[in-house]
């Protein structure tokens, strides 16, 4: 007698989670890989991992969890590609080499690099003062260049609420950095 197949069904909450994040994940991966087929594969792999992790329904902030899985998947893919790919050497002419050397040594002085890192750290600290949802929405909008209507669908809220979160974050940054030219 052949073994019986188990009827494995995915809980509705996880199916809803997958349906909710498929579009935003596709945009997320497409912007980073610039390859639609690869973006679809990575989206599917992320959703499989999220659904496979039974704890997905226990997560308080599913948006953060899903995109953390997505970022980890991208990092893993990049690491494996770097390990398996041979180094690429491109010959450059003497003038280009001279210009490149000048840019690397003059334009990126240790002081300039340190100041840039400190400025970036300061901006991240300022953003961390915001609520998690406001910060996530602002980052998706400004850094990921995700459309407000897509963010609204992702978080299950009206677009006007997304606009308010973005405005709140923008005002917070403006209060912190807007007066630097005048006062300090």
Backbone as CSV, one residue per row, in Angstrom:
resi,resn,N_x,N_y,N_z,CA_x,CA_y,CA_z,C_x,C_y,C_z
1,UNK,0.844,-1.182,0.000,0.000,0.000,0.000,0.890,1.246,0.000
2,UNK,0.692,2.177,-0.952,1.555,3.364,-1.019,1.323,4.267,0.180
3,UNK,2.394,4.980,0.607,2.220,5.897,1.736,1.274,7.022,1.363
4,UNK,0.472,7.410,2.332,-0.471,8.485,2.082,0.242,9.827,2.174
5,UNK,-0.152,10.725,1.302,0.416,12.070,1.340,-0.264,12.863,2.443
6,UNK,0.533,13.629,3.135,-0.036,14.507,4.152,-0.649,15.703,3.453
7,UNK,-1.773,16.107,3.923,-2.399,17.303,3.386,-1.856,18.493,4.178
8,UNK,-0.812,19.109,3.643,-0.173,20.233,4.320,-0.764,21.520,3.769
9,UNK,-1.348,22.290,4.653,-1.912,23.569,4.225,-1.208,24.686,4.955
10,UNK,-1.104,25.799,4.290,-0.486,26.972,4.883,-1.560,27.755,5.612
11,UNK,-1.285,28.157,6.851,-2.287,28.943,7.599,-2.652,30.223,6.845
12,UNK,-3.930,30.622,6.938,-4.378,31.830,6.229,-3.570,33.075,6.579
13,UNK,-3.126,33.200,7.810,-2.352,34.389,8.198,-1.058,34.466,7.406
14,UNK,-0.430,33.330,7.170,0.817,33.333,6.411,0.562,33.567,4.925
15,UNK,-0.563,33.053,4.414,-0.905,33.338,3.021,-1.185,34.826,2.837
16,UNK,-1.874,35.434,3.801,-2.137,36.875,3.744,-0.819,37.657,3.775
17,UNK,0.110,37.200,4.620,1.413,37.843,4.731,2.142,37.770,3.387
18,UNK,2.091,36.615,2.741,2.753,36.443,1.451,2.113,37.337,0.391
19,UNK,0.794,37.377,0.354,0.107,38.210,-0.633,0.410,39.687,-0.404
20,UNK,0.506,40.076,0.852,0.742,41.474,1.203,2.144,41.936,0.812
21,UNK,3.134,41.048,0.911,4.521,41.454,0.701,5.084,41.102,-0.670
22,UNK,4.362,40.365,-1.483,4.917,39.951,-2.766,5.305,41.143,-3.637
23,UNK,4.425,42.114,-3.796,4.723,43.294,-4.614,5.872,44.123,-4.065
24,UNK,5.820,44.505,-2.792,6.926,45.298,-2.236,8.269,44.569,-2.278
25,UNK,8.261,43.247,-2.053,9.523,42.501,-2.130,10.063,42.491,-3.551
26,UNK,9.175,42.344,-4.511,9.599,42.348,-5.911,10.261,43.676,-6.263
27,UNK,9.676,44.782,-5.819,10.259,46.113,-6.045,11.611,46.213,-5.332
28,UNK,11.648,45.761,-4.096,12.861,45.791,-3.276,14.020,45.066,-3.986
29,UNK,13.764,43.850,-4.457,14.815,43.070,-5.110,15.140,43.597,-6.508
30,UNK,14.133,44.051,-7.234,14.371,44.547,-8.595,15.287,45.766,-8.586
31,UNK,15.137,46.625,-7.591,15.991,47.816,-7.503,17.427,47.465,-7.184
32,UNK,17.621,46.386,-6.453,18.972,46.021,-6.048,19.682,45.129,-7.058
33,UNK,18.913,44.296,-7.762,19.545,43.352,-8.693,19.467,43.813,-10.141
34,UNK,18.498,44.660,-10.435,18.260,45.124,-11.810,18.040,43.941,-12.767
35,UNK,17.479,42.866,-12.224,17.190,41.652,-12.993,15.834,41.144,-12.524
36,UNK,14.820,41.297,-13.386,13.452,40.972,-12.990,13.293,39.493,-12.633
37,UNK,13.889,38.606,-13.419,13.774,37.170,-13.138,14.411,36.828,-11.789
38,UNK,15.580,37.400,-11.521,16.245,37.161,-10.243,15.421,37.753,-9.100
39,UNK,14.848,38.928,-9.317,14.005,39.557,-8.289,12.809,38.655,-7.960
40,UNK,12.214,38.036,-8.979,11.100,37.121,-8.736,11.561,35.906,-7.933
41,UNK,12.717,35.350,-8.288,13.251,34.195,-7.563,13.530,34.543,-6.103
42,UNK,14.154,35.704,-5.870,14.473,36.116,-4.508,13.202,36.414,-3.699
43,UNK,12.197,36.977,-4.355,10.917,37.226,-3.692,10.290,35.911,-3.258
44,UNK,10.288,34.951,-4.163,9.711,33.649,-3.839,10.487,32.973,-2.704
45,UNK,11.805,33.029,-2.756,12.631,32.429,-1.705,12.372,33.102,-0.355
46,UNK,12.251,34.420,-0.340,11.963,35.132,0.903,10.614,34.706,1.472
47,UNK,9.601,34.663,0.607,8.267,34.286,1.074,8.248,32.842,1.576
48,UNK,8.977,31.961,0.905,9.054,30.577,1.376,9.707,30.497,2.753
49,UNK,10.751,31.270,2.949,11.421,31.275,4.248,10.506,31.828,5.341
50,UNK,9.779,32.892,5.008,8.883,33.496,5.999,7.750,32.536,6.345
51,UNK,7.162,31.930,5.329,6.065,30.993,5.574,6.589,29.748,6.283
52,UNK,7.783,29.315,5.917,8.370,28.134,6.542,8.696,28.342,8.009
53,UNK,8.983,29.560,8.373,9.272,29.859,9.779,7.946,30.023,10.500
54,UNK,7.575,29.079,11.264,6.268,29.097,11.926,6.077,30.321,12.812
55,UNK,7.161,30.953,13.185,7.056,32.110,14.061,6.608,33.372,13.329
56,UNK,6.437,33.316,12.027,6.077,34.514,11.261,4.781,35.140,11.761
57,UNK,3.858,34.329,12.230,2.594,34.888,12.710,2.737,35.493,14.097
58,UNK,3.828,35.165,14.811,4.043,35.689,16.149,4.807,37.009,16.153
59,UNK,5.262,37.451,15.027,6.079,38.645,14.935,5.197,39.876,15.078
60,UNK,5.625,40.788,15.947,4.843,42.009,16.163,4.915,42.941,14.958
61,UNK,6.080,43.049,14.341,6.272,43.925,13.185,6.627,43.062,11.981
62,UNK,5.640,42.483,11.296,5.952,41.597,10.176,6.726,42.303,9.054
63,UNK,6.525,43.624,8.899,7.249,44.341,7.850,8.750,44.243,8.090
64,UNK,9.165,44.488,9.303,10.587,44.425,9.639,11.112,43.014,9.473
65,UNK,10.350,42.022,9.910,10.784,40.634,9.822,10.978,40.220,8.367
66,UNK,9.992,40.512,7.518,10.065,40.109,6.112,11.258,40.769,5.420
67,UNK,11.456,42.061,5.660,12.554,42.740,4.984,13.914,42.392,5.590
68,UNK,13.937,41.958,6.835,15.184,41.449,7.407,15.564,40.144,6.717
69,UNK,14.581,39.269,6.513,14.830,38.020,5.784,15.316,38.341,4.371
70,UNK,14.691,39.322,3.725,15.069,39.698,2.352,16.504,40.226,2.302
71,UNK,16.867,41.103,3.239,18.232,41.644,3.262,19.256,40.536,3.517
72,UNK,18.935,39.629,4.428,19.849,38.517,4.701,20.026,37.639,3.473
73,UNK,18.962,37.424,2.733,19.039,36.632,1.510,19.942,37.316,0.484
74,UNK,19.805,38.632,0.345,20.677,39.380,-0.572,22.141,39.296,-0.136
75,UNK,22.386,39.456,1.155,23.765,39.373,1.660,24.365,37.993,1.410
76,UNK,23.578,36.947,1.686,24.057,35.586,1.456,24.388,35.366,-0.020
77,UNK,23.525,35.863,-0.887,23.740,35.703,-2.330,25.005,36.439,-2.761
78,UNK,25.194,37.657,-2.235,26.374,38.439,-2.595,27.650,37.751,-2.115
79,UNK,27.636,37.236,-0.872,28.809,36.537,-0.340,29.162,35.321,-1.178
80,UNK,28.161,34.537,-1.534,28.445,33.327,-2.309,28.935,33.671,-3.712
81,UNK,28.415,34.738,-4.281,28.879,35.171,-5.608,30.316,35.648,-5.547
82,UNK,30.670,36.388,-4.497,32.034,36.894,-4.368,33.033,35.765,-4.153
83,UNK,32.633,34.735,-3.420,33.524,33.605,-3.174,33.787,32.802,-4.434
84,UNK,32.764,32.675,-5.294,32.901,31.821,-6.468,33.402,32.559,-7.710
85,UNK,33.332,33.875,-7.717,33.722,34.632,-8.911,35.215,34.938,-8.895
86,UNK,35.885,34.711,-10.026,37.303,35.082,-10.097,37.435,36.601,-10.149
87,UNK,38.545,37.144,-9.654,38.711,38.601,-9.707,38.769,39.091,-11.153
88,UNK,38.231,40.267,-11.355,38.202,40.858,-12.687,39.197,42.019,-12.708
89,UNK,40.094,41.989,-13.665,41.070,43.063,-13.816,40.795,43.761,-15.134
90,UNK,40.657,45.067,-15.043,40.383,45.862,-16.235,41.568,46.788,-16.460
91,UNK,42.217,46.670,-17.615,43.344,47.573,-17.874,42.838,49.001,-18.074
92,UNK,43.543,49.947,-17.476,43.179,51.348,-17.667,44.415,52.105,-18.141
93,UNK,44.168,53.158,-18.874,45.310,53.905,-19.399,45.951,54.752,-18.295
94,UNK,47.104,55.279,-18.560,47.889,56.015,-17.567,47.150,57.249,-17.047
95,UNK,46.474,57.993,-17.925,45.761,59.201,-17.505,44.608,58.852,-16.562
96,UNK,43.858,57.802,-16.902,42.745,57.386,-16.050,43.263,56.893,-14.710
97,UNK,44.380,56.176,-14.723,44.970,55.678,-13.482,45.406,56.838,-12.602
98,UNK,45.997,57.866,-13.211,46.444,59.027,-12.467,45.263,59.758,-11.832
99,UNK,44.193,59.939,-12.583,42.997,60.609,-12.084,42.360,59.791,-10.959
100,UNK,42.277,58.497,-11.138,41.704,57.631,-10.120,42.531,57.692,-8.834
101,UNK,43.836,57.668,-8.973,44.714,57.745,-7.805,44.515,59.077,-7.079
102,UNK,44.393,60.175,-7.841,44.174,61.479,-7.231,42.868,61.503,-6.460
103,UNK,41.807,60.966,-7.055,40.510,60.946,-6.379,40.556,60.123,-5.104
104,UNK,41.241,59.001,-5.174,41.292,58.128,-4.004,42.125,58.725,-2.877
105,UNK,43.132,59.477,-3.213,44.005,60.004,-2.161,43.607,61.410,-1.713
106,UNK,43.180,62.261,-2.618,42.861,63.637,-2.253,41.412,63.817,-1.815
107,UNK,40.476,63.300,-2.623,39.067,63.539,-2.347,38.562,62.758,-1.133
108,UNK,39.184,61.639,-0.846,38.716,60.814,0.258,39.763,60.746,1.361
109,UNK,40.107,61.890,1.876,41.079,61.946,2.961,40.495,61.258,4.188
110,UNK,41.333,60.777,5.095,40.819,60.130,6.305,39.874,61.042,7.092
111,UNK,40.180,62.325,7.132,39.308,63.263,7.842,37.929,63.321,7.195
112,UNK,37.912,63.371,5.867,36.640,63.452,5.155,35.827,62.169,5.347
113,UNK,36.490,61.040,5.279,35.799,59.772,5.481,35.228,59.705,6.894
114,UNK,36.008,60.106,7.883,35.558,60.082,9.278,34.365,61.020,9.478
115,UNK,34.443,62.223,8.916,33.331,63.170,9.039,32.065,62.615,8.389
116,UNK,32.217,61.971,7.249,31.056,61.390,6.565,30.433,60.288,7.408
117,UNK,31.274,59.425,7.987,30.753,58.349,8.829,30.055,58.908,10.063
118,UNK,30.646,59.924,10.667,30.023,60.529,11.840,28.695,61.173,11.483
119,UNK,28.631,61.832,10.327,27.383,62.464,9.893,26.309,61.410,9.647
120,UNK,26.688,60.329,9.002,25.726,59.268,8.722,25.240,58.628,10.022
121,UNK,26.160,58.375,10.943,25.772,57.824,12.248,24.810,58.758,12.970
122,UNK,25.056,60.059,12.872,24.191,61.037,13.514,22.783,61.016,12.910
123,UNK,22.706,60.896,11.591,21.400,60.836,10.925,20.657,59.572,11.363
124,UNK,21.351,58.437,11.430,20.699,57.195,11.867,20.213,57.317,13.302
125,UNK,21.004,57.956,14.167,20.568,58.160,15.553,19.321,59.041,15.590
126,UNK,19.298,60.072,14.767,18.135,60.954,14.708,16.911,60.188,14.227
127,UNK,17.079,59.359,13.205,15.953,58.564,12.716,15.491,57.551,13.759
128,UNK,16.419,57.055,14.569,16.037,56.076,15.586,15.207,56.712,16.701
129,UNK,15.196,58.031,16.781,14.361,58.725,17.762,12.884,58.661,17.382
130,UNK,12.618,58.364,16.113,11.242,58.262,15.641,10.679,56.902,16.018
131,UNK,9.372,56.770,15.953,8.757,55.463,16.141,9.198,54.537,15.014
132,UNK,9.176,53.235,15.282,9.656,52.259,14.291,8.879,52.344,12.981
133,UNK,7.574,52.459,13.069,6.766,52.511,11.848,7.077,53.771,11.042
134,UNK,7.187,54.927,11.705,7.507,56.177,11.006,8.875,56.069,10.341
135,UNK,9.852,55.540,11.070,11.203,55.377,10.526,11.193,54.433,9.319
136,UNK,10.509,53.288,9.436,10.462,52.325,8.335,9.799,52.924,7.097
137,UNK,8.711,53.640,7.304,8.005,54.260,6.179,8.893,55.316,5.520
138,UNK,9.570,56.120,6.312,10.458,57.152,5.775,11.594,56.510,4.960
139,UNK,12.191,55.462,5.488,13.293,54.793,4.791,12.800,54.165,3.492
140,UNK,11.647,53.513,3.526,11.114,52.928,2.294,10.839,54.012,1.257
141,UNK,10.332,55.146,1.697,10.000,56.225,0.771,11.240,56.928,0.229
142,UNK,12.108,57.370,1.123,13.233,58.210,0.709,14.449,57.429,0.220
143,UNK,14.781,56.343,0.904,15.983,55.599,0.518,15.685,54.495,-0.486
144,UNK,14.561,53.820,-0.298,14.205,52.731,-1.211,13.395,53.243,-2.407
145,UNK,12.967,54.499,-2.323,12.187,55.135,-3.385,10.927,54.331,-3.747
146,UNK,10.322,53.776,-2.718,9.080,53.036,-2.900,7.939,54.046,-2.966
147,UNK,6.970,53.810,-3.812,5.840,54.724,-3.962,4.964,54.688,-2.711
148,UNK,4.377,55.838,-2.393,3.556,55.940,-1.195,2.375,54.982,-1.233
149,UNK,1.792,54.783,-2.395,0.650,53.865,-2.475,1.086,52.434,-2.195
150,UNK,2.323,52.065,-2.596,2.831,50.725,-2.301,3.138,50.562,-0.814
151,UNK,3.658,51.627,-0.208,3.922,51.589,1.237,2.605,51.455,1.993
152,UNK,1.602,52.195,1.548,0.286,52.128,2.192,-0.266,50.710,2.113
153,UNK,-0.132,50.070,0.958,-0.603,48.692,0.810,0.196,47.750,1.702
154,UNK,1.491,47.974,1.784,2.361,47.132,2.597,1.987,47.193,4.075
155,UNK,1.712,48.382,4.576,1.397,48.550,5.987,-0.105,48.458,6.270
156,UNK,-0.912,48.350,5.207,-2.354,48.258,5.400,-2.960,49.517,5.979
157,UNK,-2.574,50.658,5.414,-3.070,51.938,5.914,-3.366,52.849,4.731
158,UNK,-4.146,53.898,4.949,-4.418,54.846,3.859,-3.137,55.583,3.451
159,UNK,-3.096,55.994,2.208,-1.935,56.730,1.703,-1.732,58.026,2.473
160,UNK,-2.806,58.656,2.910,-2.673,59.905,3.667,-1.928,59.675,4.984
161,UNK,-2.076,58.501,5.570,-1.349,58.184,6.807,0.135,58.018,6.515
162,UNK,0.436,57.400,5.379,1.837,57.264,4.959,2.442,58.654,4.787
163,UNK,1.712,59.545,4.133,2.197,60.911,3.936,2.471,61.599,5.272
164,UNK,1.616,61.361,6.261,1.805,61.970,7.581,3.067,61.431,8.260
165,UNK,3.311,60.129,8.128,4.526,59.545,8.705,5.774,60.146,8.042
166,UNK,5.747,60.278,6.734,6.887,60.848,6.009,7.101,62.301,6.418
167,UNK,6.018,63.048,6.549,6.116,64.446,6.961,6.662,64.546,8.380
168,UNK,6.200,63.667,9.269,6.685,63.675,10.651,8.204,63.447,10.682
169,UNK,8.677,62.479,9.912,10.115,62.192,9.873,10.888,63.343,9.244
170,UNK,10.347,63.914,8.179,11.003,65.036,7.508,11.113,66.240,8.443
171,UNK,10.051,66.523,9.158,10.075,67.640,10.110,11.061,67.384,11.245
172,UNK,11.124,66.140,11.700,12.070,65.784,12.765,13.511,66.021,12.296
173,UNK,13.807,65.601,11.074,15.150,65.822,10.521,15.412,67.309,10.293
174,UNK,14.388,68.033,9.827,14.560,69.468,9.582,14.806,70.226,10.884
175,UNK,14.098,69.821,11.952,14.319,70.469,13.241,15.742,70.233,13.726
176,UNK,16.235,69.044,13.491,17.575,68.693,13.956,18.661,69.343,13.101
177,UNK,18.470,69.338,11.787,19.552,69.767,10.894,19.266,71.050,10.133
178,UNK,18.035,71.505,10.146,17.663,72.672,9.362,18.356,73.953,9.778
179,UNK,18.663,74.093,11.055,19.263,75.322,11.548,20.777,75.312,11.588
180,UNK,21.405,74.247,11.140,22.864,74.164,11.250,23.579,75.258,10.484
181,UNK,23.005,75.669,9.365,23.671,76.707,8.584,23.667,78.053,9.304
182,UNK,22.634,78.281,10.157,22.503,79.561,10.844,23.175,79.559,12.207
183,UNK,23.034,78.424,12.935,23.459,78.420,14.332,24.659,77.551,14.610
184,UNK,25.053,76.688,13.722,26.150,75.872,14.127,26.469,74.853,13.152
